[in-house]
């Protein structure tokens, strides 16, 4: 077994090694996408690009004395040279062994990172058996893995000049830009006469903020490419024919959000393949094409990024979901629920309608993890599904986590920020629209959450008619927040409350407003979950006080 170690000569040059790891991973991402495209006959230039990728990794690994990576990439390079000259046909077996080699190079890079961090690395997987499989493929002896292929759209090629910048420096820049925006807003509060200087300052601050934000933005294409590989591998394992389509790869998101999306997307794709898509035989019997379709698309909508994961499979079975929910004690017998509420039950911990447990999905883990991840990104999930026609999951996310567009509300002497992405409408209701702790909104009765009761704050008034109701939405559920006043809308730099306040429910962070006040950012999901009980207590207290 060959071993990848941090060479003695270059052990002190950690920066060079980390640069190699970054560059090698970029090449591997392009290689993987190219190999998937080759299965669909992408053309000779794609093969040349794959060859160049392995050749570059081999050269850098040799210079840094990473013997295992150098040896492995040399064997793959020999195989690809035969393929690009037409001596060897690109069979499924060739694609499999190249993708396997790509995975193992990536693992070797991870082992190098572990050693740089002083950790114990796992054993190397570069051994003679692997090298012999590559040589067998070069001799035309590799057998393709049985199972239907997955059609994958070739990703568009984008050439752009770039410079690698440490993300820590970008975070620091974003924080300083946010502080500048706050300082500019505070100055504006105290300037009596504006001679144009303040306007210019505001414009410069806004432009600087826009540029700083854009530096953290990365396209979703790389993440979509990884998902394509998952679809290919899993569809072959379960014997299903799947055409995978992508759209909106050029859509950009904050790098932190893109990285955090990896696990949620993987969980949802795995569930779609395992639960949503029928077998080819089942599809033909239903009059469908034997080849199913999974589509992953991203787009800008109303200041948000919307990622849609759709399939043309079975669709969600409402009766089965309700039966399982009743069995698990998640709902009461005879409980009335909307279609959206029924669909959202699949995100409850431990919930699964799978009749058979597999190593892909079906143990009731995964979808609750998806919801927690998306909520942590200040996003939400919506579902559209029709029996026998398919399901689409919509993940709606902010463009960045650094800045937040918030609605400033006052309760007593306190200020709170409600994420605008969660706000549907504001109203001061007439008495006839109120029914206890509920309000009629567009023909629907909504529960009212009293913020003053939830957080123990003395309000200006307990009377709904003297305050404002802010209609919010979370995970398909709408409710109304009762506040004293809506003070306006501000874009703020949201900061964590720190480890000491991790267990405090109801808050997602804090921010300094333009007038210098500190406002707590509401966690709308937690407010809804906890607020109903608090509202009932407050109403009872008010009733008792009025009787005295």
N, C-alpha and C positions, 0 to 999 in steps of 0.2 A: 504493500500500500504506500502510495506516495504521500508526502506530507508537505503542506503549505505552512511555512514559518516566516516570521518577520526577520529578514536577513540581517546579519550582524553589521554589515557595512552601512546599511541604511536605517538601522533601528532608531537612530537619533532624528532622522528626517521624517517625523510623523506626518507633517503637512504634505509631503510628496506622496506618501502611501495613501493618505485619505483622498488626495486628488485622483490617484489611480482608481480607487474604489468607486468614486463618483463617476468618472469617465467610463469605467468598465460597465457599471450598471446601466448607464445611458445606452451604450452599445448593445447590451443584452436585451434591453427593451425593444430596440429597433430590430434586432435579430429575430426575436420572438414574433413580432408583428409581421415581419417579412416571411417567416416560415409558414405562418398561418395563411398568408396571402398566396404563397407558392402552391398550396394545395388546390387553389382555384386558378392555377396557371397565370400567375401575375406577370411573367416575362423574365427575360434574361437580366435586365438591370437590377431587379430585386435580388437575384442570386449573387450578382457581383457585389451588391451592397452588404449582403450577409457575409460573404467571404472577407470583405474588407474589415468588417466588424471583428470577426475572430482573429484576423491577421494583426489588427491593432492591439487587441488584448494580449495576444501572444508576445508581441514585441515589448510591450510595457512590462508584462510579467517576467520576461527574460531579463530585462534591465534591472528590475527590482529583486531578481533571484527568487521568485515564487515558482518553484520547480513544478509543483503539481498542476497549477493552472497553465503553465507554459507547455507541459507535455500533453495535457488534455486538448488544449486549443490547437496544438500542432496536428494532432490526429484528425480533429474535426476539419481543420483547414485542408488537409490532404483529401478528405472525403468530398468537401465542397468544390475543390479544384477539379475533381473528376466530373462533378455534376455541372459546373459552369462551362466546361469545355464540351459537354455533350457526350462524354464517354460513359457516364452513368445516369440512368433515368432517376428522376426524383419521385420515388415511391413513398407510400405511407410509412414504410419502415425507415426510410432515410429521414423523413420529417420527424418521426418519433425519436430517433437516436440523437438528432441535432437538438431537439427541444429538451431531451433529457440532459444532454451535455450542458446546455445553457442553464438549466436549473442547478446543476452541480457546480458550475463556475460561480453562480450567484451564492451558493452555500459556502464555497471556499472564501469568497469575499467577506461573508458574514463572519467566518471563522477568524479571518485576519483582524476584523474590527474587534472581536472578542479578545483576541490576544493583545491588541493595542490598549484595551481597557483593563488589562491585567486579569481577565477572566479565563476560566478553563474552557477551551473550545471542544466541541464534539469531534469525534473521529472523522477523518477525511473519507469521502466516498469515491475519490479518484483511485481506482485499483485496476489490476490487470483485466478483470472481467469486463469492466466498462470499456477499457481501451480495445479489448478484443471484439466487443459488440460494434464499435465504430469501424474497426478494420473489416469485420464481416460485411457491414453495410457497404463499405468501399468496394468489396469484391462482388457486390450484388446479391449477397446471401441473407440480407436482413428481411425478416417477414413482418408485414404490417400488422399492427394490433387489430384484432377482429372487432368490428363494430362500425356503424355508419359514420361517415365523416360529417363535420359540421361546416356549413358554408359561412365564410367570414368576409365581410367587406374589407377591401384593402384600405388602410388608412391613408389619408392624403399626406404627401411629403411637404414639409415646410422647412425652408432654409432661413435661418435668422442668426445674426450676430448676437452673441450673448456673453455675459460676464458673470461668473459665479460669485455670489455675495453670501456671507454667513447670515443665516436667518436671525441670529441673535442681534446683529447690527440693524437688520430691517425692523425687528421688534422695537429696538431702542429708538429708531427714527420715527416709527409710527407713534410711539408714546410722546416724543417731543413735539411732533406735529399736532397731536391731540391737545397737549398743554398750550401750544400756540393758539389753537382755535378757541380754547377756553379763555385765555388771556385777552384775545381780541374781542370776544363777546363781553368780557367784564369791562374793558375800556369803553366799548360802545354804550354800556349802561350809564356811564358817568360823563360822557361828552355832551355838552349842551349845544354847542355850535359845531357843525360838521363842515369843514371847508373843502372836502373832497379827499383829504388824506386818509380818513377812516375808511372811506369807500375803497380806495386803492389798497389799503392794508387788508381789508376783508377779501378783496379779489385775489391778492397775492397768497394769503393764507389758504383760500379755497383751492387755488391751483396747486400749491405745494401739497396740500392734503390729497388731492386727486392723483398727483404723480407718485407720492409716497405709497398710496394704496395700490396703484397699478404695479409697483415693483414687487408686491407680494402676490400678485395674481399669476396663476399658471393655468394653461388649458387642461381640460378634462381628458384630452386624447390619450395620454399615457395610462390613466386609470381605466379607460374604456378598453385599451389594448390588453391589459391584464385580465379584464373580465372576459374578453374573447377567448383567451387561453383556457379559462375555467369552463366556459361553455363547451369548448372542443373536447376537453378531457373528460368531463362528467357525462356528456352525451354519449361518448363512446363506451364508457363504463356501464351505463344503464341501457344501452342498445336503442337509443332514441335518435331519430333523424331531426336535426334542428338547424335552421338557417338563422344565423345571428346577424342582426342589422344594427348599425349605430348612426346617430345623427347629432350634430351640434358638438363634435369633438373639439372645435375651436373655442367653445364657450369657456370663459375664464372665471375662476373662483380663487379666493384666498387659499394659499398653499396649505395652511393649517386645516382648512375645511376639506380640501381634496384628500389629504392624507387620512383624515378621520373618516372619510366616506368609504375607505377600502373594505372594512369589515361589513358594514351594512349592505353594500352592494353585493358582496360575496354571499351573504346569508340569503338575500332576496333572489338572486340568480339560482342558488342551489335549491331553494324551495320551489321556484318556478319549474325547474327541470324535473325535480323529484315528484312534486304534487300536482303542479299545474298542467304539464304536458303529458298527453296520452302516449301509449306505445303506438308504433306505426300501424299495427293491426287494429287497434281500437279506433284510430283516426279514420282508417279506410272504411271500417264498418259503420261509422257515423257519417260517411259521405265527405269527410275532410281529406285534404292532401296529406299523404303519409309524412311529409316533411313539415314539422311545426316551425313556428317563427317566434323568436324572442327579439324584442327591439329595445334598445337603450338609447334614449334621446335626452338632450339638454337644451334649454332655451332660457332667454331672459323674458320675464313676465312681471310687469308692474313693480320694477325695482328689486325683484327676487330672481333667484335661479331655480328653475323647476326641472327636476330630473324625473323622467318617466320610464318605468320598467314595465313593459307590456308583453303579454304572450297571447296566443290564440288557442289556448288549451281548454281545460274543463270549466274554468270559472269557479267562483266560490259557491259552495253549497250552503245556503242559509239554514236549511233544516238541520243539516248535520252539525253546523257550528252551534246552533241553539241547543241541540241535544247534548253536545259535549260541554257547553257552558253550564247547562243545568246539572249535569253529572258532576262537574267540578265545583259546584256551588257558587259560580260567578254571577248567576242570575236566579230570580225566583220563578216558580212555575206560573205561567200566565202573564208574566211581565211584558208590558207593551214596549217595543223597541223599534226605532227606525232602521232602515236598511244600513245606513252609515254606522249606527251604533252596533248592529250585529257584526258587520265586517270588522270593526275595530276590536272585537273580542279576540281575534287571532293574535293580537299583540300582548295578551295577558301572559304572565309567566307560567310556564308549564302547560300551555294550551297547545293541543295538536289534534287534528282530525285524522291523522294517518292511521290506517289499519295495520300497517306493517312498518316496524322500525328498521331503518337502514343506517349505514354509516354516513350517508349523505345528509339526511334530515329525518325528522319524525319522532324525536325524543322530547319535543316540547321546548326545546331551547333554540334560540336564534331570533325569532321575530320580536320577542320582548327586548332582546339586546339591540335589535335594529331601532326600536322606538326610543330606547334610552340614549343611544348614540345620536340620533337625529335631534332629540330634545336638547341634548348637551350642546348642539350646534345652533340652538335657537331656531330650529326648524320644526316642521310638522309633516305628517303623512296623511294622504287622502287616498281612498280606494274607489275604483269604478270596476264593477264586475258584472258579467252576464253569464248565466249558466250555459255551458257548451260552446260559448263564443270566446271566452278569455277574460283576463284580468289585467288591469293597469294600476300600478302603484305610483302615486305622484309624491315625490319628496321635494318640499319647498323650503329653500334655505336663503339666508341673507348673503349678500356678496362678500362680506367680511365680518369677522368677529371683533375686529379692533374698534370699529365705530358702530354706534347703534342709533337708529332713528327712533326717538322715543316721544311719547305724549306725557307732558309734565302735568301731574294732578296734585292737588292739595287736599290733605285731610288734617283738620286742625292746624297746627303750626308745622306739620311735617310735609315734605315733598317726596313724591314717588314718580318713577318713570315706568310707563307701560309700553312695551315694544309695539311700535306702530304695526308691525306685521301681524299682531294678534288682535288689532282693533278693527271692528266692523263699522261702528256708528256711535254717536253720542246723542243723548236726548234728555230732556227734562219732562218726565211723564205727567200726563193729566191724572187726576185722582181715579177716574173710571178705568184707567189701564192697569191700576195696581190691585193685586189680590194677595193680601198678606205680604209675604216675602218673595212674591213673584210679580213680574211685569209682562204684559202682553206686547210682543214685538213682532210686527208683520204676521199676525195671526198665530203666533206661537208663544206659549207661556215659558218665560225664562226665569231661572232662579236668580235672586239678587244676593250678591256677596257684599257685606258691609266691611270695608277695609278697616274702619276704626275699631270694630269689634275683633277682627282677626289679629290686629297688631297692638291692641290695648291703647289706642289713641283717643283723646277726647275730641269729638267733632264739633263743628260750629252748630250743626243741627242734626237731629235724628229723623227729621221729616224728609221723605223722598222728594217732595215738591220744592224744597228749598236747596236741594243739591243737584248733582248731575249723575246720570247713569251712563257708564261707558260699556257698550256691548262688545264683548270679547269672544274669541273662538279658540278652542284648544282641542286637538284630536277629534274634530267633528262635533264637539259639544260647544254650544253657545251659552253664555251667561252674562249677567250685567254686574259691573262694579259700581258700588255707590260711593261717590266722593263728594267733597264739598265744592270743588271747583276744578275746571280744566284750564290750566294756565298757558298752554301753548304747546308747540312742537319744537324739539331741539335735536340736533345730531350731536351726540356726546361720545367721549372716550370712556367706555365701560371697563371698570377694573374689578378684579376678583376681591372678595371680602377677606381672603386669606384663610389659612388652615384653621384658625381659631373659631371661625364661623361656618365651617363646612356643614355642620349638623343643623344649622338654623334654616328652617323651611320658609318658603315664601319669597326668598330673595335670590337673584341670579348675579348680583354684583352691585356696584355703586358708581356714581359719577358726580363730577362737579359741574353745576349749572353755570350759565353765563352770568348770573347775578351773584355767584360765589357760594350759593347754597349747595349742600351735599344732598343728593337724592339717592334713595335706594332703588335699584332696578328690580321690578317684580318678576318672579317666576310664575307666569300665568297658570301653568299646569298645577303647581302646588297650591296656588291661591284658590283655584276652583275646587280642588280635592278637599281642602281644609275649610273653605269659606262658608259652606252651607251650614255647618254646625255652629260656627261662630255667629252667623247671621241670626239663627234661631235663638241663641242665647241673648243676643243684643235686643231682639224684638221683645223677648220675654221680660228683660230688665226694664226696657222703656215702658212696657205696659204696666209693670208693677209701680214704677215711679209716678206714672200719670194717675194712678189710683190713690196715691197718698194725699 
